[in-house]
Amino acid sequence: MVVHTTGFQSIGVYDSPSCSRNDDWAIAHISAGYNQVQVPTFEHRRPLDPFEPIGPGNGATVFYVEDDGLDGKVSCIRTSDSL
């Protein structure tokens, strides 16, 4: 996932098509001051380090709740406006 943002942003990704937290899900918190971030995997429980920058600056923390894996199976995405 590549994110373009101008300030702090949270993005939720869900295995469930209805964005339910009954299956795998993750929340990526994108730090303010980082306008582009690449999240190579959602299946992390700690800050991504080293980052894989795509432009000036990078910063993300991913909180992941596992059931049977999320990478490659995202069915719903919500931004901080709708979390």
Buried (B, 14 or more C-beta within 10 A) or exposed (E): BEBEBEEEBBBBBBBBEEBEEEBBBBBBBBBEEBBBBBBBEBEBEEEBEEBEEBEEEBBBBBBBBBEEEBEEBBBBEBEBEEE
